[in-house]
């Protein structure tokens, strides 16, 4: 059906079927050059093999009502229309139980969207070809309920979004090909990309998202962005399984920050990520406040380039479960900062993975900032290295840098097949000749003729004593140090100093932090603490220091937080403090403080009180 010879657009078709037992029938019909395309105001109509192209409005506008339980339309061609190809709208505002199915459709080159769903119903889009639309391939806005399933469809070359959806109860993508979305917005100084699949939860009920068996390829836009608003009720149920992401950019971003105690239950399993690139950030980013159960398992990564391959972040409010990262193969990625960045204090395990960063000197795993009570189980992994002296440099936790939280990474595998296991544990002081680690028994560092190189920062756990023999020389690698929840004893009885210093003059070790839970005093007698970043920090009065030397600190040489806010007395019995970039002694509380028998030279400030300083 076409306009007359004048070529002026004609109105099109407007069908208002009665709601009785009679059906209208549209079959093998082509409509072109209309002002409003085909309007069907009641779905008591059979539609098959109908074309509506070059409309000044939508190609098809279909009204879904609740008097019919299911509607199936097939083989529609809705292309080159000035608005959208196919638009489905609910009559009224309440959700209905109608199943509205669109099979084998074509929605190409429309000026806004390929398919628009504004129906509060269960909508199935199957075996469709949706390409080259100006705004979105598929746009969904459900406000009062409904479900969306998109299966076995090809969605490509849409200018901005492949799918943009505000969903309520359930969204499923299964066995689709989503490709070639390349939108970027440029300005004089920069450009930004948008996510080619944007999903935002728009309701207050329990909901789930399933992305299954789908290929995402050649998308220069950022990938799948799933957002769950803070004010929404209902747990998050998310399943991303058996998908392939290839030759794209950022692949997945999931942001679940519920103000209420709603949990995230997430399975990201058996996906393949190949040759994707995001040099500005993370390849996959997850932000959770409340974790029910998150599984990141059996995924394979190869040839990806990013600052970070996998980023977990989010402020923890209430979690009942664990993030489990296990049995993944990250075998050929080039991460410039870290493969796995755990920038959150969610309970997490990283076990039985094959982890290898082709940027060999960059972190494979990075822990969040230091918190006494937090630690990560990262045992039984292959790290792409065979000896612990190399592994400690790429597992960027407490043992490498005292400003990070503790990571248990021993035992570990030394081969690709994860058959050869180094079965030591984190509390072994000597692992393959690499010294340091967690002190969970009373332990004395052995006295040897040569200096002992501390490659793994020492963490003395509550109830245990670490003893350093008199006259010993400990040389710490950069950023290492000693954190004491128990007790540290540096033996006395000889005039020779026990020396704690850096491995060489080019680097600084972290220093010593005393935050003891024990009633027993730590002793620092005849000890030289040199070349540190933070000197000696005592968040307790339970220590004695006599005839010692603290020198060459990049901050304060000695920082003390008194236990008593009224009167505190410190007799250092001939201790010297020198060459401090900031303070000789910094007291981080107010009250009356008496200091005796200490010599301070070459410090920016000799003694300072600062009750607002956080040690």
Secondary structure, 3 states (H helix, E strand, C coil): CCCCCCCCCECCEEECCCCCCCCEEEEEEEEECECCCEEECCCCEEEEEEEEECCCCCCEEEEECCCCCEEEEEEEECCCCCCCCEEEEECCCCCCCCEEEEECCEEECCCCEEEEEECCCEEEEECCEEECCCCEEEEEECCCCCEEEEECCEEECCCCEEEEEEECCEEEEECCEEECCCCEEECCCCEEECEEEEEEECCCCCEEEEEECCEEECCCCEEEEEEECCCCCCCEEEEEECCEEECCCCCEEEEECCCCCCCEEEEEECCEEECCEEEEEEEEEEEECCEEEEEEECCEEEEEEEEEEEEEECCCCCCCCCEEEECCEEEEEEEEEEEEEEECCCCEEEECCEEEECCCCCEEEECCECCCCCEEECCCCECCCCCHHHHHHHEECCCCCCCECEEECCCEECCCCCCCEECCCCCCCEECCEEEEEECCCEEECCCCCCEEEEEEEEECCCCEEEECCCCEEEECCCCEEEECCEEEECCCCCCCEEEEECCCCCCECEEEECCCCCCCEEEECEEEEEECCCEEECCCCEEEECCEEEEECCCCEEECCCCCCEEEEEEEEEEEEEEEEEEEEECCCCEEEEEEEEEEEEEEEEEECCCCCC
